[in-house]
Amino acid sequence: MTAQAITSSAAIDAAKRRDEMIAFAVMALFLLVAPAIIYPFFLMQALCFALFACAFNLLIGYVGLLSFGHAMFLGLAGYVSAHMAKTGAVDIGPLHLHFGPVDPVLAIVCGVAASAVLGVITGALAIRRQGIYFAMITLALSQMIYFFCLQAPFTHGEDGIQGVPQGKAFGLIDLSHQTTMYYFVLAVFLAGFLMIHRIINSPFGDVLKSIRENEPRAISLGYKTDQYKLAAFVLSAALVGLAGATKSIVAQNASLTDVENAMSGQVILMTLVGGLGTFFGPVVGAFIIIAMQNYLAGFGQWVTVIQGAIFVACVLAFRRGIIGEIAHRLGLSL
């Protein structure tokens, strides 16, 4: 590589970092002041789903793996987190432990751990296949988790887990205050978002992108692609678990809605509407879809039709998604 090419590449990287820093600063500033003008509960719900979409985008946008069952990680983490925050009981076979309600932060960590373990098990099975076969395996596994959540005693079946206490984070921060809870959720979202950004921009992330572009070539270069894909799958599952566990504390309940196949479809819609393979696209897509569900609720089942129409419009007019199209036309890296 010539000195001129190296200089040009360095300039492109510098411009990319500048664009991302400016966009992140704008997003963070907006989210900091948003509770003054927008209903905080809606914002907290949207932030949880935005993290869900970003974690899903890590898998499909940067590895090229389409999962039809990512809701299993969201739902399982929500159930585990809600159960630990409310009862703190662990009943697995001969193991019977009762700690009583635990700190909400610890409850969230338990939810993330459960999703990560599930990610290891399901990922090890799913990555043995590629393309539509991978997608269908994740769908089948998601259905198994749905029926597990329906039948397991601690989930309370169709009633779900209600009345989850929000408690005090680290024993000090009272999350029962809406404003305090909002900034706690914002901190969780920003931490997860920055972690995903770091993963993608690391040498590990470069290998993931090479697998997406040309897996046989990555194998020929000596990379054990199955191990990289499994690692990416587990990371995505854990981050989805972080979103699901936080959501259960915010909403003070965990239900089958978060484990259903419809939820897996929604996260695909959020990612595609915002912009597949972009940093900020899934965030925008999540806010749009959640806003539609909240503010168009009066239309009943027609909300689904409206969402479908918007999806078709985005596919026809914004093939790169909203953020992807804006970035392309302005020559930005978002």
Sequence and secondary structure as in RCSB ss.txt:
>XXXX:A:sequence
MTAQAITSSAAIDAAKRRDEMIAFAVMALFLLVAPAIIYPFFLMQALCFALFACAFNLLIGYVGLLSFGHAMFLG
LAGYVSAHMAKTGAVDIGPLHLHFGPVDPVLAIVCGVAASAVLGVITGALAIRRQGIYFAMITLALSQMIYFFCL
QAPFTHGEDGIQGVPQGKAFGLIDLSHQTTMYYFVLAVFLAGFLMIHRIINSPFGDVLKSIRENEPRAISLGYKT
DQYKLAAFVLSAALVGLAGATKSIVAQNASLTDVENAMSGQVILMTLVGGLGTFFGPVVGAFIIIAMQNYLAGFG
QWVTVIQGAIFVACVLAFRRGIIGEIAHRLGLSL
>XXXX:A:secstr
  HHHHHHHHHHHHHHHHHHHHHHHHHHHHHHHGGGTS HHHHHHHHHHHHHHHHHHHHHTTT    S THHHHH
HHHHHHHHHHHT EEEETTEEEE  S  HHHHHHHHHHHHHHHHHHHHHHHTTS HHHHHHHHHHHHHHHHHHHH
H GGGTGGG EE     EETTTEETTSHHHHHHHHHHHHHHHHHHHHHHHTSHHHHHHHHHHHHHHHHHHTT  H
HHHHHHHHHHHHHHHHHHHHHHHHHHTEE GGGTSHHHHHHHHHHHHHH TT SSHHHHHHHHHHHHHHHTGGGT
THHHHHHHHHHHHHHHH TTHHHHHHHHHHT   
